[in-house]
Amino acid sequence: MERYPAGAAGLLEVDACVVGGGPAGLVAGALLARAGVKVVVLEKHADFLRDFRGDTIHPSTLEVLSELGWLEAFLERPHDRAETLTGTFGGVRFVLADFRHLPTRCRFIAFVPQWEFLDFVADQAAAYPTFALEMNAEVTELVRDGASIGGVRALTPSGPLEVRARLVIGADGRHSKVRELSGLEIRDFGAPMDVLWMRLSSRPDDPRDPMGHFAPGRIFVMINRGAYWQCGYVIPKGGIDELRRRGIEAFRAAVAEAAPLFQGRVDELASFEDVKLLTVAVNRLPRWHQPGLLCIGDAAHAMSPIGGVGINLAIQDAVAAANRLAPILRRGSPTSADLAAVQRRRELPTRVTQRVQLAVQNGVIGRVLGARTPSRPPLALRLLGRWPFLRRIPARLVGIGVRPEHVSADRRASSPETERAAP
């Protein structure tokens, strides 16, 4: 992949600098470059190999890949498919969502390790001559031109790098350095849980569909990844210290009790080094932008893992930002009104999705984790079991979401004036 040559002083001038090589950052970079915008994506790590990130590629994201002409190549890569999501409550099995009726080309969720998805997007983006990806580039400072942000400074293996840009896009996740440096306020809505992720071996006769097990005091999620199961043990917020105090043997027993399928496999968890903690947070920025800066994805709104929709929302943000801003960036700098328009476009889907997640967290997950004796399944589950057509509602919320975005058909279609006038 070609890199833009920095000057002798480590200075690089581009139209847009995207900080963060996750799903939002790489998709935003690819779409901007596709539209002829000179863009560099800065990723602080040397590679994309990090376990237990968002591995669900939803039907709406697959639709975006189709609109880009990338879908067939993507589906040639190893992946697993889920047409339904199932769960058990008190030993009774429920179908929670049925994607087979969605009005999309792909009526399933594709499960792909996130590094595979990111490698794929990076490979596709490399075909655009105005795209560059800098790995091992850790942003340390924002460059300010008066009241506006005009770029970033970063540390790279080759030395300090300064990137000057008409727009900086902060797409560096829920612990965003760009957000921290900008001073943008964040509003936290709380979460009653954390999640412990782990791998357990898979066998040929194991079930294929993802499933969740709900029992008093615990929730266990299982995703068959072919060679292994990716498992999530949901615990009350801050409960990791108590689990560690009890020891790995007690934790193995708890896993075997939650999912009897693994009774003969829990010894694969040698220690808590094999268990990764995801601290769940639900938050968002009241204002996603400053002059010269726009935050998207988890940098703008951290989502609960419920439904695995965080990656979907992040990619939708990237599509909306590129659709709106690419024609403007080809000719000049976006105004605060332009950046505010991206937030307005994506804020409603974010608010609605977070509200649903908070309702599920407080109305279902919090109650299950706090229960000590068996109880009836929640009313929502009973309704899904009684009337199968209702399963299309969670399928649409999870698989497509609120206000799905579509890639601009013409790479260089609209003028900045047209874009600014668009609703």
C-alpha positions as CSV (number, residue, x, y, z in Angstrom):
1,M,0.0,0.0,0.0
2,E,1.4,3.3,-1.1
3,R,2.0,6.0,1.5
4,Y,2.1,9.7,1.0
5,P,5.6,10.9,1.4
6,A,6.0,13.2,4.3
7,G,8.3,16.2,4.0
8,A,11.7,16.4,5.6
9,A,10.2,17.8,8.8
10,G,7.6,14.9,8.9
11,L,4.8,17.1,7.5
12,L,1.9,15.6,5.6
13,E,-0.9,17.6,4.0
14,V,-4.2,15.9,3.1
15,D,-7.8,16.8,2.8
16,A,-8.9,14.6,5.6
17,C,-7.1,12.8,8.4
18,V,-9.0,9.9,10.0
19,V,-7.7,8.9,13.5
20,G,-8.4,5.2,14.2
21,G,-8.2,2.2,11.9
22,G,-11.3,0.4,13.2
23,P,-14.5,-0.2,11.2
24,A,-15.7,3.4,11.3
25,G,-12.3,4.8,10.5
26,L,-11.4,2.5,7.6
27,V,-14.8,2.7,6.0
28,A,-14.8,6.5,6.3
29,G,-11.3,6.6,4.8
30,A,-12.2,4.2,1.9
31,L,-15.4,6.1,1.0
32,L,-13.7,9.5,1.1
33,A,-10.9,8.2,-1.1
34,R,-13.4,6.7,-3.5
35,A,-14.9,10.2,-3.9
36,G,-11.5,11.6,-4.8
37,V,-10.6,13.1,-1.3
38,K,-7.0,12.8,-0.3
39,V,-7.2,11.0,3.0
40,V,-4.8,9.3,5.5
41,V,-6.0,6.9,8.2
42,L,-3.7,6.8,11.3
43,E,-3.8,3.6,13.4
44,K,-1.8,3.4,16.5
45,H,-1.3,-0.4,16.5
46,A,1.0,-2.3,14.2
47,D,-1.8,-4.6,13.1
48,F,-5.5,-5.3,13.6
49,L,-5.1,-8.5,15.6
50,R,-7.1,-7.9,18.8
51,D,-9.4,-10.6,20.2
52,F,-13.1,-10.2,21.1
53,R,-13.8,-7.0,19.2
54,G,-17.1,-6.5,17.3
55,D,-17.2,-9.6,15.0
56,T,-20.7,-9.2,13.7
57,I,-21.3,-7.9,10.1
58,H,-24.9,-7.1,9.9
59,P,-27.2,-7.1,6.9
60,S,-27.1,-3.3,6.6
61,T,-23.3,-3.5,6.5
62,L,-23.4,-6.2,3.9
63,E,-25.7,-4.0,1.9
64,V,-23.1,-1.3,2.0
65,L,-20.5,-3.7,0.8
66,S,-22.8,-4.7,-2.1
67,E,-23.3,-1.1,-3.1
68,L,-19.5,-0.7,-3.2
69,G,-19.2,-3.9,-5.4
70,W,-17.2,-5.6,-2.6
71,L,-19.8,-8.1,-1.4
72,E,-18.9,-11.1,-3.5
73,A,-15.2,-10.8,-2.6
74,F,-16.0,-10.4,1.1
75,L,-18.2,-13.5,1.2
76,E,-15.4,-15.6,-0.4
77,R,-13.5,-15.1,2.9
78,P,-14.2,-17.6,5.7
79,H,-17.2,-16.6,7.7
80,D,-20.1,-18.1,9.6
81,R,-23.7,-17.1,9.0
82,A,-26.7,-16.8,11.4
83,E,-30.2,-16.5,10.1
84,T,-31.7,-16.5,13.6
85,L,-30.7,-15.6,17.1
86,T,-31.9,-18.0,19.8
87,G,-31.8,-18.1,23.6
88,T,-32.9,-20.2,26.5
89,F,-34.7,-18.9,29.6
90,G,-35.4,-21.4,32.4
91,G,-34.6,-24.2,30.0
92,V,-37.1,-23.1,27.4
93,R,-35.7,-22.2,24.0
94,F,-36.8,-19.0,22.3
95,V,-36.1,-17.6,18.8
96,L,-35.2,-14.0,19.6
97,A,-34.7,-12.7,16.0
98,D,-35.4,-14.0,12.5
99,F,-33.4,-12.3,9.8
100,R,-34.8,-14.4,6.9
101,H,-37.6,-11.8,6.1
102,L,-35.4,-8.7,6.0
103,P,-35.7,-6.6,2.8
104,T,-31.9,-6.8,2.2
105,R,-29.7,-8.8,-0.2
106,C,-28.2,-10.8,2.7
107,R,-30.7,-12.0,5.2
108,F,-28.2,-13.1,7.8
109,I,-25.5,-11.9,10.1
110,A,-22.0,-12.8,9.1
111,F,-19.5,-13.6,11.8
112,V,-16.0,-12.7,10.9
113,P,-13.0,-11.9,13.2
114,Q,-12.8,-8.1,13.1
115,W,-9.2,-8.1,12.0
116,E,-10.3,-10.1,8.9
117,F,-12.9,-7.4,8.1
118,L,-10.5,-4.6,8.6
119,D,-7.8,-6.3,6.5
120,F,-10.5,-6.7,3.8
121,V,-11.5,-3.0,3.9
122,A,-7.9,-1.8,3.9
123,D,-7.1,-4.0,0.9
124,Q,-10.1,-2.6,-1.0
125,A,-9.3,1.0,0.0
126,A,-5.7,0.6,-1.3
127,A,-7.0,0.6,-4.8
128,Y,-7.9,4.2,-4.5
129,P,-4.9,6.5,-5.3
130,T,-5.9,9.1,-2.8
131,F,-6.0,6.6,0.2
132,A,-3.2,6.0,2.6
133,L,-3.0,4.0,5.8
134,E,-0.3,4.6,8.4
135,M,0.1,1.9,11.0
136,N,2.0,2.5,14.3
137,A,1.0,6.1,14.2
138,E,-0.2,7.2,17.7
139,V,-1.8,10.6,17.9
140,T,-0.5,12.7,20.7
141,E,-1.8,16.2,19.9
142,L,-4.3,18.2,17.9
143,V,-3.0,21.0,15.7
144,R,-5.0,24.1,16.3
145,D,-5.4,27.1,13.9
146,G,-7.0,29.6,16.1
147,A,-10.4,28.3,17.1
148,S,-10.3,25.5,14.5
149,I,-8.5,22.2,14.5
150,G,-6.2,21.9,11.5
151,G,-4.6,18.5,11.9
152,V,-2.8,16.2,14.4
153,R,0.6,15.3,15.6
154,A,1.6,11.7,15.9
155,L,4.5,9.4,16.9
156,T,5.6,6.9,14.3
157,P,8.5,4.4,14.0
158,S,10.1,6.9,11.6
159,G,9.8,9.8,14.1
160,P,7.3,12.6,14.8
161,L,4.6,13.2,12.1
162,E,2.4,16.2,11.7
163,V,-0.6,15.8,9.5
164,R,-2.3,19.0,8.3
165,A,-5.9,18.5,7.1
166,R,-9.1,20.3,6.3
167,L,-11.0,17.9,8.6
168,V,-9.9,15.5,11.3
169,I,-12.3,12.6,11.9
170,G,-12.0,11.0,15.4
171,A,-12.8,7.3,14.9
172,D,-10.5,5.9,17.6
173,G,-13.0,4.1,19.7
174,R,-14.6,4.4,23.1
175,H,-11.4,5.5,24.8
176,S,-10.8,8.1,22.0
177,K,-7.6,10.1,22.4
178,V,-9.0,12.7,19.9
179,R,-12.1,13.2,22.0
180,E,-10.0,13.6,25.1
181,L,-7.7,16.1,23.5
182,S,-10.6,18.1,22.1
183,G,-12.3,18.4,25.4
184,L,-15.7,17.4,24.0
185,E,-18.2,16.6,26.8
186,I,-19.4,13.0,27.2
187,R,-22.6,11.9,28.8
188,D,-22.6,8.5,30.5
189,F,-25.9,6.5,30.9
190,G,-24.5,3.6,32.9
191,A,-24.7,-0.2,32.5
192,P,-25.5,-2.9,35.1
193,M,-23.1,-5.4,33.6
194,D,-19.7,-6.3,32.3
195,V,-18.8,-9.2,30.0
196,L,-16.0,-11.8,30.2
197,W,-15.1,-13.1,26.8
198,M,-13.3,-16.5,26.3
199,R,-12.7,-19.2,23.7
200,L,-13.7,-22.8,24.1
201,S,-13.2,-25.6,21.5
202,S,-15.9,-26.5,19.0
203,R,-16.8,-30.0,17.9
204,P,-18.4,-31.1,14.6
205,D,-21.7,-32.1,16.2
206,D,-22.1,-28.9,18.1
207,P,-25.1,-26.6,17.2
208,R,-24.3,-23.8,14.8
209,D,-26.6,-21.0,15.7
210,P,-25.6,-18.3,18.2
211,M,-27.5,-18.6,21.4
212,G,-27.8,-17.1,24.9
213,H,-28.6,-18.8,28.2
214,F,-30.5,-16.8,30.8
215,A,-30.7,-18.2,34.4
216,P,-31.0,-16.5,37.8
217,G,-27.8,-14.5,38.5
218,R,-26.1,-15.2,35.1
219,I,-26.3,-14.8,31.4
220,F,-24.1,-16.8,29.0
221,V,-23.7,-16.1,25.3
222,M,-22.3,-18.6,22.7
223,I,-21.2,-17.9,19.1
224,N,-19.9,-20.9,17.1
225,R,-16.9,-19.6,15.1
226,G,-16.2,-23.0,13.4
227,A,-12.9,-23.8,15.0
228,Y,-14.0,-22.5,18.4
229,W,-16.8,-21.1,20.4
230,Q,-16.6,-17.4,21.3
231,C,-18.3,-17.2,24.7
232,G,-19.4,-14.3,26.8
233,Y,-20.2,-14.6,30.5
234,V,-22.2,-11.6,31.6
235,I,-21.6,-10.5,35.2
236,P,-22.9,-7.6,37.4
237,K,-20.9,-4.4,36.9
238,G,-17.6,-4.6,38.8
239,G,-18.1,-8.3,39.7
240,I,-14.7,-9.4,38.2
241,D,-12.8,-9.0,41.5
242,E,-15.2,-11.4,43.3
243,L,-14.9,-14.0,40.5
244,R,-11.1,-13.8,40.7
245,R,-11.2,-14.1,44.5
246,R,-13.1,-17.4,44.1
247,G,-10.6,-18.7,41.7
248,I,-10.5,-20.3,38.2
249,E,-11.9,-23.6,39.4
250,A,-15.1,-22.0,40.6
251,F,-15.4,-20.0,37.4
252,R,-15.0,-23.2,35.3
253,A,-17.8,-24.7,37.3
254,A,-20.0,-21.7,36.8
255,V,-19.4,-21.8,33.0
256,A,-20.2,-25.6,32.9
257,E,-23.4,-24.9,34.8
258,A,-24.4,-22.1,32.6
259,A,-23.8,-24.1,29.4
260,P,-23.7,-27.9,30.0
261,L,-22.4,-28.3,26.5
262,F,-19.0,-27.3,27.8
263,Q,-18.8,-29.5,30.9
264,G,-15.9,-31.5,29.3
265,R,-14.1,-28.4,27.9
266,V,-13.9,-25.9,30.7
267,D,-10.4,-27.1,31.7
268,E,-9.2,-25.3,28.5
269,L,-9.5,-22.1,30.7
270,A,-6.1,-22.5,32.3
271,S,-6.3,-19.2,34.3
272,F,-8.0,-15.8,34.2
273,E,-5.4,-14.9,31.6
274,D,-7.7,-16.8,29.1
275,V,-10.6,-14.6,30.1
276,K,-10.9,-11.0,28.7
277,L,-12.9,-8.3,30.5
278,L,-15.1,-6.0,28.5
279,T,-16.2,-3.1,30.6
280,V,-19.6,-2.2,29.3
281,A,-20.4,1.5,28.8
282,V,-23.3,3.3,27.2
283,N,-22.5,7.0,26.5
284,R,-22.6,9.7,23.8
285,L,-21.4,13.1,23.1
286,P,-24.0,15.9,23.2
287,R,-21.9,17.6,20.5
288,W,-19.9,15.4,18.1
289,H,-17.9,18.2,16.5
290,Q,-15.7,21.3,16.8
291,P,-14.5,23.4,13.9
292,G,-12.3,21.1,11.9
293,L,-13.2,18.0,13.9
294,L,-15.9,15.3,13.7
295,C,-16.2,12.3,16.0
296,I,-18.0,9.1,14.7
297,G,-18.5,5.6,15.9
298,D,-17.6,4.7,19.5
299,A,-15.7,7.9,19.8
300,A,-19.1,9.7,19.6
301,H,-21.3,7.0,21.2
302,A,-20.3,3.9,23.0
303,M,-22.9,1.2,22.6
304,S,-23.8,-1.8,24.8
305,P,-22.9,-5.2,23.4
306,I,-26.6,-6.1,23.2
307,G,-27.3,-7.1,19.7
308,G,-23.7,-6.5,18.6
309,V,-24.9,-3.3,16.9
310,G,-22.0,-1.1,17.8
311,I,-20.0,-1.9,14.7
312,N,-23.1,-1.5,12.6
313,L,-23.8,2.0,14.0
314,A,-20.1,3.0,13.5
315,I,-20.1,2.0,9.8
316,Q,-23.4,3.8,9.2
317,D,-21.8,6.9,10.7
318,A,-18.9,6.6,8.3
319,V,-21.2,6.2,5.3
320,A,-23.3,9.3,6.3
321,A,-20.1,11.4,6.9
322,A,-18.6,10.5,3.6
323,N,-21.8,11.1,1.7
324,R,-22.2,14.5,3.2
325,L,-18.6,15.7,3.4
326,A,-16.7,14.2,0.4
327,P,-18.0,16.8,-2.2
328,I,-17.2,19.6,0.2
329,L,-13.7,18.3,1.0
330,R,-12.8,18.2,-2.7
331,R,-13.2,21.9,-2.9
332,G,-12.6,23.3,0.6
333,S,-13.2,22.9,4.3
334,P,-16.5,21.8,5.8
335,T,-18.2,24.4,8.0
336,S,-19.6,23.8,11.5
337,A,-23.0,23.6,9.8
338,D,-21.8,20.7,7.6
339,L,-20.4,18.8,10.6
340,A,-23.6,19.4,12.6
341,A,-25.6,18.0,9.6
342,V,-23.8,14.7,10.0
343,Q,-24.6,14.6,13.7
344,R,-28.3,15.4,13.0
345,R,-28.4,12.6,10.5
346,R,-26.9,10.0,12.8
347,E,-28.1,11.2,16.2
348,L,-31.6,9.9,16.0
349,P,-30.5,6.3,15.2
350,T,-28.0,6.5,18.0
351,R,-30.6,7.8,20.5
352,V,-33.2,5.2,19.6
353,T,-30.7,2.3,19.6
354,Q,-29.3,3.3,23.0
355,R,-32.8,3.8,24.4
356,V,-33.7,0.2,23.4
357,Q,-30.4,-1.1,24.8
358,L,-31.0,0.7,28.1
359,A,-34.5,-0.7,28.3
360,V,-33.2,-4.3,27.7
361,Q,-30.3,-3.7,30.2
362,N,-32.6,-2.5,33.0
363,G,-35.7,-4.5,32.2
364,V,-34.2,-7.9,31.4
365,I,-30.4,-8.2,32.0
366,G,-30.3,-6.3,35.3
367,R,-33.3,-8.3,36.7
368,V,-31.8,-11.6,35.5
369,L,-28.4,-10.8,37.1
370,G,-30.0,-9.8,40.3
371,A,-32.3,-12.8,40.6
372,R,-31.7,-15.6,43.0
373,T,-34.6,-17.9,42.2
374,P,-36.1,-19.0,38.9
375,S,-38.9,-16.8,37.4
376,R,-41.1,-16.7,34.4
377,P,-39.5,-15.5,31.1
378,P,-40.1,-11.8,30.5
379,L,-43.3,-10.9,28.7
380,A,-41.3,-9.9,25.5
381,L,-39.9,-13.5,25.3
382,R,-43.3,-15.1,25.8
383,L,-44.7,-12.9,23.0
384,L,-41.9,-13.9,20.6
385,G,-42.5,-17.5,21.4
386,R,-46.3,-17.3,20.8
387,W,-46.3,-15.1,17.7
388,P,-43.3,-15.9,15.4
389,F,-44.0,-12.8,13.1
390,L,-42.9,-10.6,16.0
391,R,-39.4,-11.9,15.7
392,R,-39.0,-9.7,12.6
393,I,-39.0,-6.6,14.8
394,P,-35.8,-7.4,16.8
395,A,-34.4,-8.7,13.5
396,R,-34.9,-5.4,11.8
397,L,-33.6,-3.4,14.8
398,V,-30.5,-5.5,15.0
399,G,-29.9,-6.3,11.3
400,I,-30.8,-3.0,9.7
401,G,-31.2,-0.5,12.5
402,V,-32.8,2.9,12.4
403,R,-32.3,5.0,9.3
404,P,-29.8,2.8,7.4
405,E,-27.4,4.6,5.2
406,H,-26.6,4.0,1.5
407,V,-23.4,4.7,-0.4
408,S,-23.6,7.6,-2.8
409,A,-24.1,6.1,-6.3
410,D,-21.9,8.6,-8.0
411,R,-18.4,8.9,-6.6
412,R,-18.2,12.6,-7.4
413,A,-21.9,13.3,-7.9
414,S,-23.0,16.3,-5.8
415,S,-21.6,19.7,-5.5
416,P,-21.0,21.1,-2.0
417,E,-24.0,23.4,-2.5
418,T,-26.2,20.5,-3.3
419,E,-25.0,18.6,-0.3
420,R,-25.5,21.5,2.0
421,A,-29.1,22.0,0.7
422,A,-30.0,18.3,1.1
423,P,-32.3,17.4,4.0
